[in-house]
Amino acid sequence: MIKVYTTPTCPWCHVLMDWLDKQGVEYQEIDAREMPDISSVPVTEINGERIVGFDRPALKAAIANLGSDSKKAA
């Protein structure tokens, strides 16, 4: 499962989630205000690896390593 830590006022969080939606990737949105170890957003957690910010190359590589299980059915 991919987790995306966000806050309601973070514009990059919404850009990231829109991008994930367009990629057909399922994720769970988590309010980062409830997570004391998250100090900046967005943070995407994939297989235990945390990617800070909207780092497309890192996100694409991490998603590719997941295989087809997290892709939405077209």
Sine and cosine of phi, psi and omega as CSV:
sin_phi,cos_phi,sin_psi,cos_psi,sin_omega,cos_omega
0.00,0.00,0.69,-0.72,0.07,-1.00
-1.00,-0.05,0.74,-0.67,0.03,-1.00
-0.91,-0.42,0.70,-0.71,0.05,-1.00
-0.86,-0.51,0.89,-0.45,0.01,-1.00
-1.00,-0.02,0.83,-0.55,-0.12,-0.99
-0.69,-0.73,0.14,-0.99,0.23,-0.97
-0.77,-0.64,0.41,-0.91,-0.06,-1.00
-0.89,0.46,-0.46,0.89,-0.09,-1.00
-0.99,-0.15,0.09,1.00,-0.06,-1.00
-1.00,0.06,0.94,-0.34,0.00,-1.00
-0.92,0.40,-0.57,0.82,0.00,-1.00
-0.93,0.36,-0.47,0.88,0.07,-1.00
-0.88,0.47,-0.69,0.72,-0.02,-1.00
-0.94,0.33,-0.60,0.80,0.08,-1.00
-0.88,0.47,-0.70,0.71,0.01,-1.00
-0.87,0.49,-0.74,0.67,-0.02,-1.00
-0.91,0.42,-0.62,0.79,0.07,-1.00
-0.88,0.47,-0.67,0.75,0.02,-1.00
-0.89,0.45,-0.71,0.71,0.03,-1.00
-0.87,0.50,-0.67,0.74,0.04,-1.00
-0.86,0.51,-0.70,0.71,0.00,-1.00
-0.91,0.41,-0.47,0.88,0.04,-1.00
-0.99,0.17,-0.18,0.98,-0.02,-1.00
0.98,0.21,0.49,0.87,-0.06,-1.00
-0.97,-0.23,0.78,-0.62,0.06,-1.00
-0.99,0.14,0.59,-0.81,0.00,-1.00
-0.45,-0.89,0.28,-0.96,0.07,-1.00
-0.93,-0.37,0.83,-0.56,0.05,-1.00
-1.00,0.06,0.75,-0.66,-0.01,-1.00
-0.80,-0.59,0.72,-0.70,0.02,-1.00
-0.94,0.33,0.92,-0.39,-0.05,-1.00
-0.92,0.39,-0.32,0.95,0.02,-1.00
-0.90,0.43,-0.34,0.94,0.02,-1.00
-1.00,-0.02,-0.01,1.00,-0.08,-1.00
-0.91,-0.43,0.98,-0.22,-0.06,-1.00
-0.91,0.42,-0.35,0.94,-0.02,-1.00
-1.00,0.02,0.00,1.00,0.04,-1.00
-0.96,-0.27,0.89,-0.45,-0.06,-1.00
-0.94,-0.34,-0.18,0.98,0.09,-1.00
-0.60,-0.80,0.41,-0.91,-0.03,-1.00
-0.71,-0.70,0.37,-0.93,-0.04,1.00
-0.98,0.21,0.43,-0.90,0.14,-0.99
-0.80,-0.61,0.78,-0.63,0.04,-1.00
-0.92,-0.39,0.80,-0.60,0.02,-1.00
-0.95,-0.32,0.86,-0.51,-0.01,-1.00
-0.75,-0.66,0.89,-0.45,-0.03,-1.00
0.80,0.60,0.65,0.76,0.05,-1.00
0.99,0.13,-0.16,0.99,0.04,-1.00
-1.00,-0.04,0.76,-0.66,0.03,-1.00
-0.98,-0.21,0.77,-0.64,0.04,-1.00
-0.92,-0.39,0.88,-0.48,-0.04,-1.00
-1.00,-0.06,0.73,-0.68,0.01,-1.00
0.99,0.10,-0.06,-1.00,0.00,-1.00
-0.99,-0.15,0.97,0.24,-0.05,-1.00
-0.99,-0.13,1.00,0.04,-0.10,-1.00
-0.82,0.57,-0.74,0.68,-0.01,-1.00
-0.86,0.51,-0.67,0.74,0.00,-1.00
-0.92,0.38,-0.64,0.77,0.02,-1.00
-0.90,0.43,-0.71,0.70,0.01,-1.00
-0.87,0.49,-0.68,0.74,-0.01,-1.00
-0.90,0.43,-0.70,0.72,-0.02,-1.00
-0.92,0.40,-0.63,0.77,0.02,-1.00
-0.92,0.38,-0.65,0.76,0.02,-1.00
-0.88,0.48,-0.56,0.83,0.01,-1.00
-0.95,0.31,-0.32,0.95,0.02,-1.00
-0.96,0.29,-0.47,0.88,-0.09,-1.00
1.00,0.03,-0.27,-0.96,-0.12,-0.99
-1.00,0.05,-0.01,1.00,-0.05,-1.00
-0.90,0.43,-0.53,0.85,-0.05,-1.00
-0.99,-0.11,0.10,0.99,0.06,-1.00
-0.99,0.11,0.66,-0.75,0.05,-1.00
-0.96,0.28,0.51,-0.86,0.07,-1.00
-0.93,0.36,0.74,-0.68,-0.03,-1.00
-0.99,0.15,0.00,0.00,0.00,0.00
